[in-house]
Every structure is written in structure tokens, then in C-alpha cells.
């Protein structure tokens, strides 16, 4: 009898130790709601639509694989129109009306600086998939991003330009009316200084400008042997085209806004030779990345870009955080996100650091024969 009693006690203890994981699995709701606010109209929709495709593909896969057991992800995507006030309105709707557990976006850093504080105040975790400006995660402990900050990828193409072309003097043009470009211009300035390259001239423009010849001619007169451009898609193409038109034949380094196959496609020969730092490249040998590219091609009959890849990764980050924490509760999910470490995914081994910024490899690309390829 005593032996039986001991067996019952041990069995009970084992059950109690195991019980939290059982309870966690059972307490997941039938549906885990993920909200996303992205730029789906206007010039910057080239990024937002790509992000939306990446999100939808990942949600489809998570659900099809039964990754969360009987619980399914539900994605709600709304257009923030690259507008700060619209961003505030949309993120408020996702929080208060849609009752989402986590939010992906916004597309642009400028909108994030306006909208993310709303989520921080409400205690809803946010994951930016394309917000690279300095200070994004400084807005609060509920703000994450899986898009590398500018300081993580901007210096590499600058260093490459110096090593490959012996660059000594650079000129910079950027948009002064956008937080992303203003932030990136400062990162470029530091990268140039650290590389021992003299910045001989700087010019700026405003969002919506179409003629950049005056600024570009001023820069050209200073005889730089490197042109640095920080621009979003709407202005990136004409800046590139007009730079070639006024006589720039020197190497060009672009910021993250130029890191889109669509920019290269529209700019055509003007983009040839442009170098950029990137968080991901479609031809990486990573098996998870290869599988993603194949699935994306099969679903959309198109090749994914970096923005689609980062969005796809974000959904799998959320799915793992939900599974690990055993809950879709906003606070529990935030804490579980913060513990993500060495997650094997499309971006490689992925972790969040103590500031909730991403840690994973980057790559330097160059436009060759009309498409981006790894710079050798």
C-alpha cells in the first residue's frame, strides 16, 4: 500500500509538472488575430503590396501545417496610405475594433513614428517589417522589428565602393521631408566618415518633387567619385534617371528605398551598377529561404523581394511566439516575442536583441544586367 501511495504521488507530480504545457495548448483560442497596416496605394505601395503578399503566404502555411494545433491565424490588412493620420486611425481600429493580438507594420518609418505610440499605450505588440529608421524601437517595449536598422546594412556598400573603386569623395542627395530618409542620410554621413571618404556636398528635396536636376548639377560640380542616394520608390527612379542625364558616371550607393526590383525595372539602365545593403537576397542558399522563394513563385507567379521576405518571417516569428507562450494574450505574446532567439527562418538564424531590434546576417547587392545580384 505504501509503495502504491508513493507511485501515485510521483505520477501526480509528473502530471503537475507537465500540466502547464497542456493547459497552454488548450487555452489557445480557435483564432489568433493578427492586424497589419501597410501602404497599399500610392508610390510606396511597391513595398506595402509586397509585404501583404509575404504575410498572406506565411499565414496560409502556418494554418495548413497545423502549426498551432487547432488554432488558426487570421490576418486583417488595412491601408494606411503612407499617411501619418491615417496610420493612427487604422492602428486604433485594429486595436479597438478588430481586437488583434499583435500588429505588423506600418510600411514606412514616418507612419510608424506616428502610429506605434498608440499601440505602445494600449499594450499591443507591433512588429515592423520595413521600418529601418533610427529610434523605431525606442518608442517602447511593445515595439519590435525584423527589418535591420540602417546602421546594420548602410556601411557595407560604402566600404565596398571604397575597396572596389578607390572612392575618396562623395556627394549625397536625400528627401528632407521623410523620417526614413533623414535618418538614413545621417547614417550614410557617419559611414562615409568612418570609411575615410570626404563628403563634399549634400542636397535635399521634398516628397513629390519630380525635377532634381538643379540639386544633381550642384553635386556634380563638386566632382565626387561616389553618389549616395537616400530615397523612396516614388523619387528614387527619377533621381537615378536624372543623375545619369546630367552626367553622373560615378558609382552609386543607394539606401533601403532603392532595394526593390521594381525600382530597378522602372529606372532601367540608369540603375545599372547601383549598390545597396540588404537584409536578404532571393538566391541565398538557406533551405528555408529557397522553400519560401519557390512557394512565393507558385502562389503569385513572381519573385519575392526583401520586403516580402521580412513580412513572411514576421508571421513565423509571431506563430512561434504564440506557440512558445501558449497564449494569444497581448502581454504574454510581447514577453514571448522578446525571448525569440536563433529562430531558423527565411532570414537565417534570427534573434531579437535587448532593444527588440533584429539580429541576423546582411548582404551587399549590385545591379547587374538589370537585376540585383550579390556584389563580389
C-alpha positions as CSV (number, residue, x, y, z in Angstrom):
1,X,0.0,0.0,0.0
2,X,2.8,2.4,0.9
3,X,4.5,1.6,-2.5
4,X,1.3,2.3,-4.3
5,X,0.9,5.6,-2.5
6,X,4.5,6.6,-3.5
7,X,3.6,5.7,-7.1
8,X,0.5,7.8,-7.0
9,X,2.5,10.8,-5.6
10,X,5.2,10.5,-8.2
11,X,2.7,10.2,-11.0
12,X,0.8,13.2,-9.7
13,X,3.9,15.3,-9.6
14,X,4.9,14.3,-13.1
15,X,1.4,15.3,-14.3
16,X,1.5,18.6,-12.5
17,X,4.9,19.4,-14.0
18,X,3.6,18.6,-17.5
19,X,0.3,20.3,-16.9
20,X,1.3,23.9,-17.8
21,X,2.2,23.0,-21.4
22,X,-1.0,21.0,-21.7
23,X,-3.0,23.9,-20.3
24,X,-1.2,26.4,-22.6
25,X,-2.0,24.3,-25.7
26,X,-5.6,24.1,-24.6
27,X,-6.0,27.8,-23.8
28,X,-5.1,29.0,-27.3
29,X,-8.3,30.5,-28.9
30,X,-9.6,29.0,-32.1
31,X,-8.5,32.1,-33.9
32,X,-5.4,34.3,-33.3
33,X,-6.0,37.7,-34.9
34,X,-3.0,39.5,-36.5
35,X,-3.5,43.1,-37.7
36,X,-1.4,44.7,-40.4
37,X,-1.4,48.3,-41.5
38,X,0.5,48.8,-44.8
39,X,0.8,51.2,-47.7
40,X,-1.4,49.6,-50.3
41,X,-1.9,52.7,-52.5
42,X,0.4,55.4,-53.9
43,X,4.1,55.4,-54.8
44,X,5.2,53.4,-51.7
45,X,2.7,50.7,-52.4
46,X,5.5,48.9,-54.2
47,X,6.7,48.0,-50.7
48,X,3.3,47.5,-49.0
49,X,1.8,45.2,-51.6
50,X,4.9,43.0,-51.5
51,X,4.7,42.9,-47.7
52,X,1.0,42.0,-47.9
53,X,1.8,39.0,-50.2
54,X,4.5,37.8,-47.8
55,X,2.1,38.0,-44.9
56,X,-0.6,36.1,-46.6
57,X,1.6,33.3,-47.8
58,X,3.0,32.7,-44.3
59,X,-0.4,32.7,-42.7
60,X,-1.6,30.2,-45.3
61,X,1.3,27.9,-44.5
62,X,1.0,28.2,-40.7
63,X,-2.6,27.2,-40.9
64,X,-2.2,24.5,-43.4
65,X,0.6,22.9,-41.4
66,X,-1.5,23.0,-38.2
67,X,1.5,24.7,-36.5
68,X,-0.7,26.0,-33.7
69,X,-2.8,22.8,-33.4
70,X,-6.5,23.6,-33.8
71,X,-5.9,27.3,-33.5
72,X,-5.7,29.3,-36.8
73,X,-4.2,32.7,-37.6
74,X,-6.5,35.3,-39.1
75,X,-4.9,38.3,-40.9
76,X,-6.6,41.7,-41.1
77,X,-4.7,44.0,-43.5
78,X,-5.7,47.7,-43.8
79,X,-4.3,50.5,-45.9
80,X,-2.5,53.3,-44.1
81,X,-1.9,55.2,-47.4
82,X,1.6,56.3,-46.2
83,X,-0.2,58.9,-44.2
84,X,0.5,59.6,-40.5
85,X,-3.1,60.5,-39.5
86,X,-4.4,57.5,-41.5
87,X,-1.9,55.4,-39.7
88,X,-3.1,56.5,-36.3
89,X,-6.7,55.9,-37.4
90,X,-6.0,52.4,-38.8
91,X,-3.9,51.2,-35.9
92,X,-6.6,52.4,-33.5
93,X,-9.2,50.4,-35.4
94,X,-7.1,47.3,-35.4
95,X,-6.7,47.6,-31.6
96,X,-10.1,48.6,-30.5
97,X,-12.5,47.2,-33.1
98,X,-10.6,44.2,-34.6
99,X,-9.2,43.2,-31.1
100,X,-5.9,41.9,-32.7
101,X,-3.3,40.3,-30.5
102,X,-0.4,41.7,-32.5
103,X,0.2,44.2,-35.3
104,X,2.5,44.1,-38.3
105,X,3.7,47.4,-39.9
106,X,3.4,50.2,-40.8
107,X,5.3,50.2,-44.1
108,X,7.2,53.5,-43.7
109,X,9.1,54.7,-40.7
110,X,7.4,58.1,-40.8
111,X,4.0,56.5,-40.3
112,X,5.4,54.2,-37.6
113,X,6.6,57.2,-35.5
114,X,3.0,58.5,-35.5
115,X,1.1,55.2,-35.1
116,X,3.3,53.0,-33.0
117,X,2.9,55.1,-29.8
118,X,-0.9,54.2,-29.9
119,X,-0.1,50.5,-29.8
120,X,2.5,51.0,-27.1
121,X,0.0,52.9,-24.9
122,X,-2.6,50.1,-25.5
123,X,-0.1,47.4,-24.7
124,X,-0.3,45.7,-28.1
125,X,2.9,44.4,-29.6
126,X,4.0,45.7,-33.0
127,X,6.5,44.2,-35.4
128,X,7.8,46.5,-38.2
129,X,8.9,44.6,-41.3
130,X,10.2,47.6,-43.3
131,X,10.9,50.3,-40.7
132,X,14.7,50.9,-40.7
133,X,15.0,54.4,-39.3
134,X,16.9,55.0,-36.1
135,X,14.8,55.2,-33.0
136,X,11.9,52.9,-34.0
137,X,12.2,50.5,-31.1
138,X,13.0,53.4,-28.7
139,X,9.3,54.2,-28.7
140,X,8.5,51.5,-26.2
141,X,8.9,47.9,-25.0
142,X,6.0,46.7,-27.2
143,X,7.7,47.8,-30.4
144,X,9.7,45.2,-32.3
145,X,11.0,45.0,-35.9
146,X,12.5,42.3,-38.0
147,X,13.9,44.8,-40.6
148,X,17.5,45.6,-39.9
149,X,18.1,49.1,-38.7
150,X,20.0,51.3,-41.1
151,X,23.2,51.1,-39.1
152,X,23.3,47.4,-39.8
153,X,23.5,47.5,-43.6
154,X,24.3,51.0,-44.8
155,X,28.1,50.9,-44.1
156,X,28.7,47.7,-46.1
157,X,28.1,49.2,-49.7
158,X,30.1,52.3,-48.7
159,X,33.0,50.2,-47.7
160,X,32.6,48.1,-50.8
161,X,32.7,51.2,-53.0
162,X,35.9,52.4,-51.4
163,X,37.6,49.0,-51.8
164,X,36.4,48.4,-55.3
165,X,36.7,51.8,-56.9
166,X,39.1,53.7,-54.6
167,X,36.4,56.3,-53.7
168,X,37.7,59.4,-51.9
169,X,35.0,62.0,-52.3
170,X,31.2,61.5,-52.1
171,X,28.0,63.6,-52.7
172,X,24.7,62.9,-51.0
173,X,21.1,63.6,-52.0
174,X,18.1,62.7,-49.8
175,X,14.5,63.5,-49.0
176,X,14.3,66.1,-46.2
177,X,10.5,65.6,-45.6
178,X,10.6,61.9,-44.7
179,X,11.9,60.5,-41.3
180,X,13.3,57.4,-43.0
181,X,15.4,59.3,-45.5
182,X,16.5,61.9,-42.9
183,X,17.6,59.2,-40.6
184,X,19.4,57.2,-43.3
185,X,21.2,60.3,-44.5
186,X,22.8,60.7,-41.1
187,X,23.8,57.0,-41.1
188,X,25.3,57.5,-44.6
189,X,27.3,60.5,-43.3
190,X,28.7,58.5,-40.4
191,X,29.5,55.6,-42.7
192,X,31.4,57.8,-45.1
193,X,33.4,59.4,-42.3
194,X,34.2,56.0,-40.8
195,X,35.4,54.8,-44.2
196,X,37.6,57.9,-44.6
197,X,35.6,59.3,-47.6
198,X,35.1,63.0,-47.7
199,X,31.5,64.2,-48.1
200,X,32.0,67.2,-50.4
201,X,28.3,68.2,-50.9
202,X,24.8,67.4,-49.7
203,X,21.5,68.3,-51.3
204,X,17.9,67.6,-50.4
205,X,14.4,67.6,-51.9
206,X,10.8,67.2,-50.8
207,X,8.3,64.4,-51.2
208,X,6.5,64.7,-54.5
209,X,9.3,66.6,-56.3
210,X,9.8,65.5,-59.9
211,X,12.8,67.6,-61.1
212,X,16.1,67.0,-59.3
213,X,18.4,68.4,-61.9
214,X,19.3,71.6,-60.0
215,X,20.4,69.6,-56.9
216,X,22.2,67.0,-59.0
217,X,24.1,69.6,-61.1
218,X,25.3,71.3,-57.9
219,X,26.5,67.9,-56.6
220,X,28.2,67.1,-59.9
221,X,30.2,70.4,-59.9
222,X,31.9,69.3,-56.7
223,X,33.4,66.3,-58.7
224,X,32.6,63.5,-56.3
225,X,33.6,59.9,-57.3
226,X,30.6,58.5,-55.5
227,X,27.0,59.5,-55.5
228,X,24.8,58.4,-52.5
229,X,21.0,58.4,-52.8
230,X,18.5,58.0,-50.0
231,X,15.0,58.0,-51.5
232,X,11.7,56.1,-51.5
233,X,10.5,54.5,-54.7
234,X,8.5,57.4,-56.0
235,X,11.5,59.7,-56.2
236,X,14.3,57.1,-56.5
237,X,13.6,56.3,-60.1
238,X,13.7,59.9,-61.4
239,X,16.7,60.8,-59.2
240,X,18.6,57.9,-60.8
241,X,17.5,58.7,-64.3
242,X,18.3,62.4,-64.0
243,X,21.6,61.7,-62.3
244,X,22.7,59.9,-65.4
245,X,21.1,62.6,-67.6
246,X,23.2,65.4,-66.0
247,X,26.4,63.4,-66.4
248,X,26.9,61.2,-63.4
249,X,29.0,58.3,-64.4
250,X,30.5,57.5,-61.0
251,X,29.4,54.6,-58.8
252,X,26.1,55.0,-56.9
253,X,25.2,53.7,-53.5
254,X,21.5,53.6,-52.6
255,X,19.6,53.3,-49.4
256,X,17.0,50.7,-48.5
257,X,14.3,52.5,-50.5
258,X,16.2,51.5,-53.7
259,X,16.3,47.9,-52.6
260,X,13.3,46.9,-54.7
261,X,13.3,45.0,-58.1
262,X,10.6,47.3,-59.2
263,X,12.8,50.4,-58.8
264,X,15.4,48.7,-60.9
265,X,12.9,47.6,-63.5
266,X,11.4,51.2,-64.0
267,X,14.8,53.0,-63.8
268,X,16.2,50.6,-66.4
269,X,19.8,51.4,-67.5
270,X,20.0,54.3,-65.0
271,X,20.1,51.8,-62.2
272,X,22.9,49.7,-63.6
273,X,25.8,49.4,-61.1
274,X,23.8,50.7,-58.1
275,X,25.0,49.1,-54.9
276,X,22.8,48.6,-51.8
277,X,22.9,46.9,-48.4
278,X,20.2,44.4,-47.9
279,X,18.7,42.1,-45.2
280,X,18.0,39.3,-47.6
281,X,18.6,38.1,-51.2
282,X,16.5,35.7,-53.2
283,X,19.5,33.4,-54.1
284,X,20.7,32.8,-50.6
285,X,21.5,29.0,-50.1
286,X,19.5,28.9,-46.9
287,X,17.0,26.0,-47.4
288,X,14.1,27.9,-45.6
289,X,14.7,30.8,-48.0
290,X,14.7,28.6,-51.0
291,X,11.4,27.0,-50.0
292,X,9.9,30.5,-49.4
293,X,11.0,31.6,-52.9
294,X,9.5,28.5,-54.5
295,X,6.3,28.9,-52.6
296,X,6.0,32.6,-53.4
297,X,6.6,31.9,-57.1
298,X,4.0,29.2,-57.1
299,X,1.4,31.4,-55.4
300,X,2.0,34.7,-57.1
301,X,3.9,33.9,-60.3
302,X,6.5,36.5,-59.2
303,X,9.9,36.6,-57.5
304,X,9.8,37.9,-53.9
305,X,11.8,40.8,-52.7
306,X,13.4,41.7,-49.4
307,X,10.1,43.2,-48.1
308,X,8.1,40.1,-48.8
309,X,10.7,38.0,-47.1
310,X,10.7,40.1,-44.0
311,X,6.9,40.1,-43.8
312,X,6.9,36.3,-44.3
313,X,9.5,36.0,-41.5
314,X,7.4,38.2,-39.2
315,X,4.4,35.8,-39.3
316,X,6.5,32.9,-38.4
317,X,8.0,34.9,-35.6
318,X,4.5,35.6,-34.3
319,X,3.5,31.9,-34.7
320,X,6.5,30.7,-32.7
321,X,5.9,33.3,-30.0
322,X,2.2,32.2,-29.7
323,X,3.2,28.6,-29.6
324,X,6.1,29.1,-27.1
325,X,4.0,31.3,-24.8
326,X,0.9,29.2,-25.2
327,X,-1.3,32.3,-25.4
328,X,-2.6,35.0,-27.7
329,X,-2.8,37.4,-24.8
330,X,-1.1,40.7,-25.8
331,X,1.2,40.9,-22.7
332,X,2.2,37.2,-22.8
333,X,2.8,37.5,-26.6
334,X,5.0,40.5,-26.1
335,X,7.1,38.7,-23.5
336,X,7.3,35.6,-25.7
337,X,8.4,37.7,-28.7
338,X,11.2,39.2,-26.6
339,X,12.6,35.7,-26.0
340,X,12.9,34.7,-29.7
341,X,16.5,33.6,-30.2
342,X,18.2,31.7,-33.1
343,X,14.9,31.1,-34.9
344,X,15.7,29.3,-38.1
345,X,13.9,31.1,-40.9
346,X,14.0,32.8,-44.3
347,X,16.4,35.5,-43.0
348,X,18.7,32.9,-41.5
349,X,19.3,32.5,-37.7
350,X,17.1,35.2,-36.3
351,X,17.0,36.8,-32.8
352,X,15.7,39.9,-31.1
353,X,18.3,41.8,-29.1
354,X,17.7,43.6,-25.9
355,X,16.3,46.6,-27.8
356,X,13.9,44.4,-29.8
357,X,15.9,45.0,-33.0
358,X,16.7,42.1,-35.2
359,X,20.0,40.2,-35.3
360,X,20.7,38.3,-38.5
361,X,23.1,38.4,-41.4
362,X,23.0,41.1,-44.1
363,X,24.3,41.2,-47.7
364,X,25.6,43.8,-50.2
365,X,24.0,43.8,-53.7
366,X,24.7,45.4,-57.0
367,X,22.5,45.9,-60.1
368,X,24.0,43.9,-62.9
369,X,22.3,43.3,-66.3
370,X,19.1,44.8,-65.0
371,X,18.7,42.9,-61.7
372,X,20.2,42.8,-58.3
373,X,22.9,40.2,-57.6
374,X,25.4,39.7,-54.8
375,X,28.4,42.1,-55.0
376,X,31.6,40.1,-55.4
